[in-house]
Amino acid sequence: APSGAAVLAVRLPLPPKGKTYEAWVADGAVHRAGQFSGSTFALKERVAHGAQVMVTLENAGGVDAPTSKQLRRARA
């Protein structure tokens, strides 16, 4: 949306026990955008036009920066 509000529409299998999917917004720096279970999710970080949205699989509770390879990636 022009306001920067964004929804991530994905369908991933449930994460393994002790893991979570984490969304990230990269716009020069990488920002945490929230944890989710693998389905549609409203990002907690605004997404500027041209920013990249990424999904990684991380330890439950989340992390401060991505520690695993990107599972999904899209440009806003």
Phi, psi and omega in degrees: 000155178304334179286346184098351177295139183214151175239134177263116181253099179225164173225104179242156176295157176306140180292152177299159178305134179085004181235163175213154171276142178231135178262147182225147173242125179247118179221049188106315171240162179256128182240139174295136180240003175123162179254149180206170187265001176120002178236188184312136189211131175278120181294142180271353179248138176294147182240113179281154176304129180092348178290158178255137175250131183232157175232133174231164174257121185231172175296145178307142183096343177083171181225167182278339179210151181303137178241357181231170180293155179289129177271324178219152179208140177210152177254135180281000000 
